[in-house]
Each structure stands twice: as C-alpha cells, then as structure tokens.
C-alpha cells in the first residue's frame, strides 16, 4: 500500500464514509465484550465457570498427560525457550553475515527465510524469478548456496529451522549434504523443516504439486528422517500462516490441528507406526494481540492433541502425545503507521507465547510492515526476548496463569469450538477421517471461505472503529518521521543469477543427467524419494532442476475458484 493510500478515508461495507480516526482521544467503549474471535465474555469469572470440569483430568501436572500446563515438568527452569529469529535476504553470503551477527548477540537457534523462487522450486536464473531473487528471503537453489549460507557455523552446535514447504524435502537434503561435509553425525543433527503443504493450499498459497503427490513426498520424508536424522522434526505444522491470512484464533487452532491429524493419518496409511514418527512432529503458532485468548489457544492445543493421539490414533509413547511448538509474533498485527509501536505489540505477543508454554520463539521487528528488518530493529526484537527471559521472572514457575478462572474457562471454550470444526471437517469427508475431510475441504474451498470471511469481518470492525488499532484508526498522527529501512539491491539478484549459471558449468553433466533420470523413475514408482534427492544434491543438481522433473511426473496444482 502506498503512503498516500494510508491517508485515504476509510469506508464501511455500504460505501459511506466512516467516522474520522480519533486523534489523542480515549477510544469509545466496546459495543460488545468479546474475544477477538468473537466469544462473548462475562464481566468476571469464578468457580461457577468450572463447575463441570474435573481439574485433575482437564489440567493434570506440567509434563504429564494431557499436558494442558506444559510439556515439561520444570519448563523454563530446566531450559529457556530457543530464541530463533527468522532471517534471510539477498544472497547466501548476505544472510550468513546476518546469522553470525544474531548469534553474536545471543540468539540460540537459526531460522531460514527463503525467497519466493526458492519457495516455489524455481532457480534464481529462471525467467519466473525475475525481480524476486533475494527479496523476501535468501536465494538458495544449490548445494553450494547452502554451504555458503552456513559457512563458519557448526551445524552440530545449532538447531536450524527452515520455513519452506513444497520443496522442503530437497532443501533438507542440501542441508544434510552440508552437514556430511562438515563431518556432523547425522543422528545428532537437530532442526525443523516446515513441510506443511496442507496449510499452503489452505492459506499461504506457495504450492507446486497436487495434494496427493505432495503428501506422498511428505510421508517419504517422515519415514526417512526417522531412520537417518532421528532428532530432526520433518514437519512443523503451521497455524501461523492460517492466522496471517485472516483466521480467528479458534480457526487457527482447529485448522492447524486438523492438518496435524491428517499427517498422522497419512503416516499410518503409508504403513508407519504412529510412535515412530509422531514424537518428531512439531507445531508453529501465531501470537496475536488478544492476550488471554492466545494463551488459552496454546493450552487447548496441547490437550486436544494429547487426547486424540492417545485415544483415537493409539499412540502409546507419551512423546507422541506432546505438542511441542514454535511461536512467531503476529506479522499481521504490525502497522506501517507509527512503526515504533510495533515494539510494544511484539513484547506483549511474546509474553503471551511464553505464558502459553512455547518451546521456541521469534519476535518480529518493528519495521517488518514496511521491509525486511535492519540490524538495529532485529537486535531490539531479540533483546525483547532476552528481557522477558532474564528480567521479568516469568520463567521462574510453570504455567503461572493455570487455575485462573478466566484462563481455564477460555481454554475449555477454545477446545469446545475446535471440536465443532473437527466434526464439520470429518463430515465434509464423508466421515472417513480427518485426512479425507481436509483434502475434500481444500478442493471445495471450505477452509479458504472460512478464513476469507473472518478476515473480511475483522477489517470491517477496524474500519468502523469497533476494534481499535493505535496509530491506524485511533491516536493518529498527521506527520510521521521516516525510519531507516533495509533495501536489497538489484546487484544481489544479478550476482546470484551469474553464480547459478557458472555453477552449472562446473558440474559433471553425465552425473546430473543420471540423477535426474533416477529421480523421475522413483517419482513414477513407489520407492522412497529421499535417497534420490540426497544423491542429486551431492552431485550438484539444482532445486529447480529436481522440481522440474517432479512437475513432469505429478503436474502442478491449480486452485479451484472460491466464492462466498
């Protein structure tokens, strides 16, 4: 949105001019007292709100089933959450410098943001990549790019998260090949691939292949990781992007867990023992601005997952019952207006994530509504986590809000509303299971319509002033001082394109051809694809070349039009 657009008068649904934004006045009282999701709220909560609950069964103790109060008995006393700032821009060399900067400032884990061509399985020198190389993340399309990205960083000593989905299996093989070159014991390699293709169809829209072959690649990856990199999380089931697309907290909770149950069912259907892969499934949630609703969401997620894994899918290992999750503060809550206010928003969202029991956390930078973050702003975001961890005392006791009448009522309410969605999803699939319901629901646009409706209704409330956003529709300033922004120069794209073209000339062409032919045959058959990806990575086949072979076998996904 252009700067001038931000000053245009807001108009309501019918097109009439909305009330002028308030300047320096106290916001009007709410017309209705609800959570952001729309759950009606009483003035006060007490024992009557818990009259139907057995605290022993509903809550338990921290580290014990059903894990409402957390997955570890001592939580942050034993180990603080991992401070994992999401970072990536320009070339692998540019981002490597940012990683070393963050690690020097006390970051405890790495998180890779890839550019759009990489996310879509396209090499940097493809005509489809023009203007997007290194723009919203780092360009990685070869083993050499991955080597440069982690140059001087011991992969045995860090835990790395990579936010990529359709080509996640290939990117993991680049990473594993780098670890092999470093001499890392693969059995000790730690990290997470996002790999959550179902949420791509539902919300983020960065897909390549149709649903069923995508699920085949994922189950191959789960089986391979269990044997080859047993400490690696092959999937981070992501509600973050569902929320960023405009869902409510309840929809984020329900749709994320439904995707998780789908991966469990797919793994079981592929012949895997649920306890062989479920302990390595992890989650990725959003932390938005409605403080208590977010905390209740995390607590409800743990309880729902534990109950269904044990009672429906027959998991016997308590590790399979645990929701371990990373949290990122809400990008969609950041405002281009008065961007310094985003520091405060991020701090409250981070506090909710920690009080909700997250295992890992990314705090957004104040300038991310405008550009990728500068070093200064990302350091402030990291310091926000460090202040929470070391100055506030919130890490001293487990689940400090447990037992709050309001928090427990809201946790129960979130669980009830999520169960209503699960029933609807199963019905959509003819009551053949969550996986069938999710696949049919995607094809019919069910999830897309639900999220679009919620996003529209939320924006109407902001436009009407029913929801106050400081600096946007209240406490507005006519003139705002500009802030420094990170600019990725076009020279980075040109260099990356030159490097990719030169890289291809240095390879063994016969070996590349052999790897691609073997991958094509495996994709058309039933063998596990991961050894083929890894062999191709070792022989310097590029990401785009591997994905193009898969495109010839599987085709590309086309989203059906959705109206509501």
N, C-alpha and C positions, 0 to 999 in steps of 0.2 A: 504494500500500500504506500502510495506516495505521501510525502509530508503534507501536501495541500489537502489530500483526501481526509486526513485525520481531523481537519478543521471544518469539514462539511457538516451541516445539521443532520442529526440522527432522525430517521423517520420510522414510525411504527409500522405494524403489519398492514394497516389500511392506507398507508402512504402519507398520513398527516404529519406535520412537523412535531417532533417530540419536545417535551419541556427542555429548556436550555440547561446545559450542565451547571451544577451548583459550584460556586467558587467560594471556598472558605467557610461554607455553612455546614452545620451538622446534617447528615443525611436524614431523610424522612424516616419515620418508623416503618417497619415492615408491614405490608398488608396481611401477610400470613407468616406464621412462625414455622418454618420447615428447615430440614437439612437442604444442602444443595441438590440432592437427588429428588427432594420433594416430600420426604417423610414428615408428616405433621409432628410437632413437638409440644409436649406438655410444658407448663411453666416450671415444674420441679418434679424430680423423680425420687421415689422412696421404696420401702420394702414391698409395697403393693405391686411394683413393676416386675418383681421377681417371684411372685407367688407360685408360678407354675414351673420354676426352674429348680433342679437339683444341683446345687453348686459343685458337689463332688464330681458329678458326671459331666456337667457343662464346662467346668473350668479345669479341674484337676490341678496338678502342680506343674511349675515350669519344668520342661524337659520330659514330661510324661503325657501319654495319651489323655485327651485329644489335642494337646499342645496349644490350647487357647491362650495360655500365658507365656508361650515361647517354646522354642525347640531345644534350648539348652537349660539345664538346671541352674547354672550360675550366670548365664548370658554374658553381659559385658564385663563382669568382674573377671571372668576367665579370659576373654579376648574381646577387644573392641571390634566394632564393625569395620570392614575393609573400606577405606576411603579411596574410591575408584572414580577419578574424574575422567569423563568421556572426552576424548581429544583426537583430532585428526584434521589436517588440511594440507593442500598443496602436494608436494612430493613426499616420498617416504623419508627422505633426508630432513625435510622441514619438520615433519611430525616427530621424528626421532629426537630432534633437539627439544621439542616441547615435552616429550616424555621425560627426558633427562632433567629438564627444569622442574617438572612436577615432582619427580622422585626426590630431587634435592630439597624440595620444600616440605617433605614429609608425607607425600602420597604413598599409600601402601599397596596399591594394585593398579594395573593398567587397563584401559578400556578404549578399544579402537573404533573410531568413527570413519567409515569408508565413504568415498564419493559415490555419486549416483551411478556412473558407469560400472564401477565395481559391484554395487548392489544389484545391478541388472545383468551381470555376467557379460559385460562388454569391455573390450580392451580400450586403452586410452587413445589409440590411433584410429579407432573406428569412426566413421562419419557420424554415427549416432552419439558419440561422446563430445562432439564439438561444443565448447563453451561450458562444459560441466566438469572437466577434469580438475580434481583437487578443490572444487568449490565448496562443497558442504561436508567434506571429509577427505581422507587421504586416498590417493590413487594407488591401488595395489592390483597388478594384473599378472605377476610372475613371481617365481621363487626369489629372484634377485631383489624385487621390491620388498618382499617380506624380510629378507636378510638385512637390507638397509634399514628397514623400519625398526628392527631390534638390534642394530649394531651397538655393541658395547653394553647390552643389557642381558644379564644371565637369566635365561628362561627357567633355570632350575630354582631361582630365587624369587620369582614374581608369579603372581596369578594374573592371567590375562583374560579379559572379556572382549569378545568381538561381536559387534552388532551387525550381523549380516544373515540373510535368510535363504533365499533361493539357491545361491551358490555356496552356502555355508560349508558343505562337506569338502568342496575343493579348497576353500580358504583354510580350513583346518589342516588339510594335507600339506599346504605350503608351510604352515606353522610347524607341523610335526617334522617336516624335512629340515627346517632351520634348526629345530631342537636336536635332531640327529647330528647335524654338522657341528653343533656346539658340544656334543658328547653327553647330552642330557639323557638320563634314564627315563624312557617314556612312561614307565609305571609310576613315576613321581611327577609327571607333567601336570600342572594344575591350571584350570581356567574354564571358560564357558563360551560356547557358541550360542548365538540366539536361535537360529534354525527354525523359528516358529512361523512356518509358512501359512498356517491357517489364519493367523491374525493379519497376514498380508492381504489375503482375499477379503477379510472382514473389514479392515481399517486402513492399513498403510499403503497398499496397492503396489508394492515392489515385488512382483512375482515374475517368474519366467515360464514354468511348465504348468500343465493342468494339475488338478488336485491329486489324482491317484498316483501318477508317477512321482510327484513331489513327495507324497507320503512313503512311497517305496524307497526313495533315496534316504529319507529320514530314518526308517526302520533299519536300513542297511548301516547307517551311521551309528545308531544306538547299539546294534549288535557288535560292530567293530570296536567301538570305544570301550565297551565292557571288557573286552579281552586285551586291547592294545594300550589304551590310555585310561585305566580304570578310575583315576582321580579327576578325569575331565567330565564336565557337565555337557552332554551333547545337545541339550535343548534348554533354553531359558524361555519358558512360556510367558508371553509378554502381554500384560494388560496395559502397559504404558501407552502404546500407540493407539489402542482402543480408546483410552481416555483422551489422548491428544486429538483424536478425530471428533470428539464431542460427546462421548458417552457420559452417563451418570456414574457415580461410584458403584452402585448396585450392578449396572450393566458391565462395568469393568470387572468386577468380582465374578459375576456369573459367566460371562463370555470367556474370560481367561481360564477359569477352572474347567469349563466345558471343553476348551481346546486341550487342556491338560489331560482330561479324561479320554479325549479322542486319541492322544498319543499313547496312552496306556492301552486302550483297546486295540490300536493298530499294532503295538508291540506284541500283545498277546496273540492277536490274529496271525502275526508273522511267525509264531512258534516260540517266542521268547518267554521265559519265566518272568513274571512280573517283578519278583525280587532281584532279578539280575540287572534290571535297568532303572526301575523306579527310584532307587536311592540317589541316582545321579541326575534326576530331573530337577531343575530349579525354576524359579519364577522371577518375574521382573514387573514391579508395580509402579504406578504413578503415585506421587504425593501431592495432592491438590490443597486448596485453601480452606476447606471446611474441616477444621482441626480434628474434632472428635469423630466425625464420620470416617475420616481416613484411618484413624487408629482402630475403630471398630471393624473396618474393612479387612485389615491385616489379621486381626484376631479371628474374625469369622472365616477367613480363607484357610487358616491352619486347621480349624475344627472341621470344616466341610471336607477338606482333602483327606484328613486322617480317617474320618468315619467311612468315606466311600472307598478309599483304598483298602481298608481292612475288611469292611463288611460286604462290599459289592465285588471288588476285584480279587479278594482273597489273599492280599499281601500279608505275609507273616513276619517279615523283618520290620521292626519299628522304624528303621531308617527310611523305608518306603512310605511311611505314614507322614513324614515330616515335610512341611512346606518351608524350604529354605529360599529366601528371596533377596534380590537386589532392588533398591528403590532409587528412582530419579525424581527430583522435584519437578513440578509441572511446567513444561515449556509454554503451554497454552495459557498459563496464568501470568506470564511476563508481559509487560506493556512497553511499547515503544515510547510512550509519554512518560516523563519523569523516571528514566530507567534506574536511577539510584534506589527508587522504592523497591525494585526487584530484589535488592539485597535483603530487605526485611521479609519480603514474601518467601524467599528461599529459606531463610532461617526458620520461620515457623513451619514450613513444609518439612524441612529436615528434622525438626523437633518431633513432629507427628510420626515420621518414619521410625525414628529411634524409639519413641514410646510405644510404637506398634511392634517393635521387635525385629527390625530389618537386620540382615547379615552383612549388607554391603550398601554403600550409598554414594550417589553422585549429586552434587549440588550445582544447579545451574548458575551461570554468571549473569551479571546484571545487564550485559549488552546483547544477550542472545536473541532478543526480539528484533534486533537490527542487523546482526552479523555474527560470525564465529567469534568466540571470545578472545580478547587480548590477554597477554601475560598478566597484566595488572588485575584484570577482572577475574581471571581464573584463580589467581592466588587468593583474592578475597573470598571466593567461593570455597576454596579448600580451607582457609582459615576459619570459615563459618563452622565447618565440621569439627575442626580441632578445638574451637572454643566450646562447642557443645560437649565434646568428649571429656575435656580436661578442666573446665571451669564451672559447669552448671550442676554437677552432682547427679545428672540423670542416669549415669551408668552405674551408680552405686547399689541399686536394688533392682530386682527383676519385676517387670510389669507393674510399675508403681500406680497405674490407674486401675488395675484389677480390683474389682469389688465396688467400684463407683457405680451407684445405681444407674446413672445415665449411660455410662460406657457399656455396662453389661446389657442393659435393655437395648441399646443401639446395636451391639454385636449380635444379639438374638434376632433383632429385626432384619439386619443385613442377611443373616443366614436364611431366614424365612423367605425373603424376597428372592434370593438367589435360587432357592429350591423351586420356586414357582417358575423361574426361567428354565431350569433343568427339565421340568416336566413338559414345558412347551417345546423345547428343543427335541426331546425324545418323541413327542407326538408328531412333530414335523417329519421325523424319520421313520414313521410307522411303528414306533415303539420297538425298534430294532437295536437300540443302544444310542449312546451319545455321539459316537463317531458318525453313524449314519445320519443322525439328526443335524450335526454340524455340516456335513458335506451337502446334504439336501438344502439346508438353510442358507448356505453360501450360494448355491445355484439359484435359489429362489429370491435372493436378496433380503432375507429376513433380518440378518444382523445389520446389514447396511441401512435398511429403513429405520430400524430401532435407533441406531446411533444418529442418523441424519435428523430424525425427529427431535431427539434430545438436544442436539446442537442448536437447532433452529429455535426451540423453545427457550433455551438458555440465552441466546442472543437477543431474543425479544425482551426478556426480562431486563437485560442490561440496557437495551435501547429505551425501555420505559422507565428506567430508574428503580425498578423493583429489586435489582441486585446492584449494590454499589461497588464500583471499581475505582479506587482512589487514583486521581490523575486523568481518568478517562471520562467518567460521567459525574464525577464529584471532585471538588478541590482541584479544579483545572487551573493551569497557569497559561496565560496567553503566549508568553515568550519563554522558551527553554534554551538553556545553554547547551551547545552540542558537546558530545563526548567523543573521545578518540575511539576509532573502530579499526578492527583488523581487516586489511584488504589483501586478498590473494591475487598477486599479479598474474597477468596472462603469460608472462615469461615462464611461470611454473608449468603451465599446460604445454607450452611449446617444448620445454625441456623433456617433459615426461613422454611426449609423443616421439621425439627424436630417440630417446633411450629405448623405448619399446621396439622401434624399428631396427635399431642397431643390435638389440638383444637377440632378435630372431636370426640375424646373420651369423651369430656365434655358435649356434646350436648344431647338433648332429641331426640333420634333416631326416635321415632314414629312421633314427630312433623316435623322433617326433611322430612320423607317419605310422610307425608300428604301434606306438602308444595310443594314438587316436583310433586306429582300426580296432585294437583290442577293447578300447572303451566302448566303441559303437556296438561290437558284438555282445559285450556284457550287458549294455543297456537294453538291447533287444531280447536278452535272455533273462536268467533268474539269478545269476551269481552276484555276490556282494560287490558293489561298485567301489567301495573304499580302496581296496588294493590297487585298482586300476587308476583311481585319482592320484594316489600316492606315487605310483610308478611314473605317471605322466608329469607330476610336479618335479620329481627328481631329475627327469630328462628335459626340464625347462619348457614344457608345454604351457602356454598361457591360459589364464582364466577364460578369456573369450573363445579360444580355440576349443577347450573342453566343453563349454556351454553350447557352442555352435553344433558340436557333434550330438549332444543330447537333444538339441532342438530338432535335428533331422529325424530323431527316433520318436520323440514324445510330442513334438509340436509345441506351440505356445498357448498360454491361457488367454482367453478373451472373456472379459467380464460381461455378463448379461446386463442390459439396461435395467435400472431400478427406478420405480416411481412410487411416491407415497402421497 
